[in-house]
Amino acid sequence: MAGLVNGQWVNTPIAQGEQKGGAFHREPTRFRGPIERAEAGRYQLFVSYLCPWACRTLIVRVLKGLEDVIPVSVAEPIMGDDGWTYATPQDAGPALGPVRFHHQLYTASDATYTGKVSVPVLWDRQQGRIVNNESADIIRLLNTAFDGLTGNRLDLYPESLRETIDGWNALIYPAVNNGVYRCGFATSQGAYDAAFDELFAALDRLEAHLSGSRYLAGEYLTEADWRLFVTLVRFDAAYHGAFKCNRQRIADYPALSGYLRELYQWPGIRATVRLDHIKTGYYVNRAINPTLIVPKGPAIDLDGPHGRDALPGRGIRVRE
């Protein structure tokens, strides 16, 4: 696995250390801290437009009006010999200074860190350390921590819908979000077949549900929708081809494709999606695509009519 061993960078094929018996098993994240104090400019996001987990955090940053509160540094889409790399050195605050390689954030936080070096990272510029590198945690932190500072009361995880949201997350994460990676990084036919079948069974279930429901939790748009969106928006451009998730495209699902277009067209969201980074990042990876040829297609229309207005929807709930 490309990552750190006792604080030293080791470059090996992507996902090599996450293979067990021919199946892909994602390494858990290690930094799971809270935001100590909501201050403008104190915290920074380090992300990649390629990564769906990082895209989650960019989406919530936009929806919660945190663009002027939390600066963002974006890595190059192609992972080089040093892992995630920034085109120019990024200012990580007075405690660390400029960083060119993402793994510098990890060794600054733990000089003997051993493990995967992933995005996103929520970074404390003041203390020079990683606060959290688990996207599921970060989106919930951003959902509430800065409300007193910004006055933004939109709630992506309302208490009355939490059981429903958690239920969808429990299906979508293993079968869809991580399911595409389980297909793409499988090294045995059996592991690939199992992941493939689980993925498309989940997509079929989601198609049936969204045929009659505007959003996953009903009339309100929640974190569950955005957690699904980041995989859907990458599916036809990358996962269908590069990861062999090719029973059908999202474009072939009437409800899912309309739902995808509605979410993409939500104010501020299209700026969090870079299809050029997505295609380049997934295909320019020898573990997935030895020729490194990036396909010219498919043609993807995310700006067409979404046709979801016939279903009742209220947008995002405001916290009372």
MOLIN-V43088 format. One record per backbone hydrogen bond with DSSP energy under -0.5 kcal/mol. CO is the residue of the C=O (numbers start at 1). NH is the residue of the N-H. E is the energy in kcal/mol with one decimal. If there is no record, write none. Layout:
co->CO nh->NH e->E
co->CO nh->NH e->E
//
This chain:
co->1 nh->3 e->-0.5
co->2 nh->117 e->-0.6
co->3 nh->10 e->-3.3
co->4 nh->115 e->-2.7
co->5 nh->8 e->-1.6
co->8 nh->5 e->-2.7
co->10 nh->3 e->-2.2
co->10 nh->12 e->-0.7
co->13 nh->16 e->-1.8
co->15 nh->18 e->-1.5
co->16 nh->19 e->-1.0
co->18 nh->25 e->-3.5
co->20 nh->23 e->-1.7
co->22 nh->187 e->-2.8
co->22 nh->188 e->-1.1
co->23 nh->20 e->-2.7
co->30 nh->32 e->-0.7
co->31 nh->133 e->-2.4
co->34 nh->36 e->-0.6
co->37 nh->39 e->-0.8
co->39 nh->42 e->-1.4
co->39 nh->43 e->-0.6
co->42 nh->125 e->-2.9
co->42 nh->126 e->-0.6
co->43 nh->71 e->-0.7
co->44 nh->123 e->-3.4
co->45 nh->47 e->-0.5
co->45 nh->73 e->-2.7
co->46 nh->120 e->-0.6
co->46 nh->121 e->-1.9
co->47 nh->75 e->-3.0
co->51 nh->55 e->-1.9
co->52 nh->56 e->-1.6
co->53 nh->57 e->-1.0
co->54 nh->58 e->-1.8
co->55 nh->59 e->-2.3
co->56 nh->60 e->-2.1
co->57 nh->61 e->-2.3
co->58 nh->62 e->-1.8
co->59 nh->63 e->-2.8
co->60 nh->64 e->-2.3
co->61 nh->66 e->-2.9
co->62 nh->65 e->-1.8
co->66 nh->69 e->-1.2
co->66 nh->70 e->-2.7
co->69 nh->41 e->-3.0
co->69 nh->71 e->-0.5
co->71 nh->45 e->-2.6
co->73 nh->47 e->-2.8
co->73 nh->75 e->-0.5
co->77 nh->79 e->-0.6
co->78 nh->80 e->-0.6
co->80 nh->83 e->-1.9
co->83 nh->80 e->-1.3
co->84 nh->102 e->-2.5
co->85 nh->76 e->-3.2
co->90 nh->92 e->-0.6
co->90 nh->99 e->-2.1
co->93 nh->96 e->-1.2
co->93 nh->97 e->-3.0
co->97 nh->92 e->-1.8
co->99 nh->90 e->-3.2
co->100 nh->86 e->-2.9
co->101 nh->104 e->-1.8
co->102 nh->105 e->-1.7
co->102 nh->106 e->-0.7
co->103 nh->107 e->-2.1
co->104 nh->108 e->-1.7
co->105 nh->109 e->-1.1
co->106 nh->110 e->-2.3
co->110 nh->113 e->-2.0
co->113 nh->7 e->-2.6
co->115 nh->4 e->-2.4
co->116 nh->118 e->-0.6
co->121 nh->46 e->-2.4
co->121 nh->123 e->-0.7
co->122 nh->131 e->-3.0
co->122 nh->132 e->-1.4
co->123 nh->44 e->-2.2
co->123 nh->125 e->-0.8
co->124 nh->128 e->-1.8
co->124 nh->129 e->-1.2
co->125 nh->95 e->-1.0
co->129 nh->124 e->-2.9
co->131 nh->33 e->-2.2
co->132 nh->122 e->-2.9
co->133 nh->135 e->-0.6
co->134 nh->137 e->-0.7
co->134 nh->138 e->-2.6
co->135 nh->139 e->-2.4
co->136 nh->140 e->-0.8
co->137 nh->141 e->-2.4
co->138 nh->142 e->-2.7
co->139 nh->143 e->-1.1
co->140 nh->144 e->-0.7
co->141 nh->144 e->-1.0
co->141 nh->145 e->-2.8
co->144 nh->147 e->-1.6
co->146 nh->149 e->-0.8
co->146 nh->150 e->-2.5
co->147 nh->151 e->-2.9
co->151 nh->153 e->-0.6
co->153 nh->319 e->-3.7
co->154 nh->156 e->-0.5
co->156 nh->223 e->-2.8
co->158 nh->161 e->-1.6
co->158 nh->162 e->-0.5
co->159 nh->162 e->-1.1
co->161 nh->165 e->-2.8
co->162 nh->166 e->-3.1
co->163 nh->167 e->-1.7
co->164 nh->168 e->-2.1
co->165 nh->169 e->-2.7
co->166 nh->170 e->-2.2
co->167 nh->171 e->-1.0
co->168 nh->171 e->-0.5
co->168 nh->172 e->-3.1
co->169 nh->173 e->-2.5
co->171 nh->175 e->-1.6
co->172 nh->176 e->-2.3
co->172 nh->177 e->-2.3
co->173 nh->178 e->-3.4
co->173 nh->179 e->-0.6
co->176 nh->180 e->-1.9
co->178 nh->182 e->-2.3
co->179 nh->183 e->-1.7
co->180 nh->184 e->-2.6
co->181 nh->185 e->-2.8
co->183 nh->186 e->-0.9
co->188 nh->192 e->-2.2
co->189 nh->193 e->-3.0
co->190 nh->194 e->-2.2
co->191 nh->195 e->-2.2
co->192 nh->196 e->-2.9
co->193 nh->197 e->-2.5
co->194 nh->198 e->-2.0
co->195 nh->199 e->-2.6
co->196 nh->200 e->-2.3
co->197 nh->201 e->-1.9
co->198 nh->202 e->-2.0
co->199 nh->203 e->-2.3
co->200 nh->204 e->-2.2
co->201 nh->205 e->-1.9
co->202 nh->206 e->-2.6
co->203 nh->207 e->-2.5
co->204 nh->208 e->-2.1
co->205 nh->209 e->-2.3
co->206 nh->210 e->-2.9
co->207 nh->211 e->-0.9
co->209 nh->212 e->-1.3
co->209 nh->213 e->-0.9
co->215 nh->218 e->-1.4
co->217 nh->219 e->-0.6
co->218 nh->215 e->-1.9
co->219 nh->314 e->-3.4
co->219 nh->315 e->-0.7
co->220 nh->217 e->-0.5
co->222 nh->225 e->-0.9
co->222 nh->226 e->-1.3
co->223 nh->227 e->-2.4
co->224 nh->228 e->-1.6
co->225 nh->229 e->-2.8
co->226 nh->230 e->-1.6
co->228 nh->231 e->-1.1
co->228 nh->232 e->-2.2
co->229 nh->233 e->-2.8
co->231 nh->234 e->-0.8
co->231 nh->235 e->-1.0
co->232 nh->235 e->-0.7
co->232 nh->236 e->-0.6
co->234 nh->238 e->-2.2
co->234 nh->239 e->-1.3
co->235 nh->240 e->-3.0
co->238 nh->242 e->-2.3
co->238 nh->243 e->-0.8
co->239 nh->243 e->-0.7
co->239 nh->245 e->-2.0
co->241 nh->244 e->-0.9
co->244 nh->246 e->-1.2
co->249 nh->252 e->-1.0
co->250 nh->253 e->-2.0
co->252 nh->254 e->-0.7
co->253 nh->257 e->-2.4
co->254 nh->258 e->-1.6
co->255 nh->259 e->-2.6
co->256 nh->260 e->-2.6
co->257 nh->261 e->-2.0
co->258 nh->262 e->-2.4
co->259 nh->263 e->-2.3
co->260 nh->264 e->-2.5
co->261 nh->265 e->-2.1
co->263 nh->266 e->-1.1
co->264 nh->270 e->-0.5
co->266 nh->269 e->-2.3
co->266 nh->270 e->-0.6
co->269 nh->272 e->-2.4
co->270 nh->273 e->-1.4
co->272 nh->274 e->-0.5
co->274 nh->278 e->-2.3
co->275 nh->279 e->-2.7
co->276 nh->280 e->-2.1
co->277 nh->281 e->-2.8
co->278 nh->282 e->-2.0
co->279 nh->283 e->-2.1
co->280 nh->284 e->-2.6
co->283 nh->285 e->-1.7
co->285 nh->288 e->-1.6
co->285 nh->289 e->-3.4
co->289 nh->292 e->-1.7
co->293 nh->295 e->-0.6
co->298 nh->300 e->-0.5
co->300 nh->302 e->-0.7
co->308 nh->311 e->-1.6
co->312 nh->214 e->-0.5
co->315 nh->221 e->-2.6
co->317 nh->155 e->-3.4
//
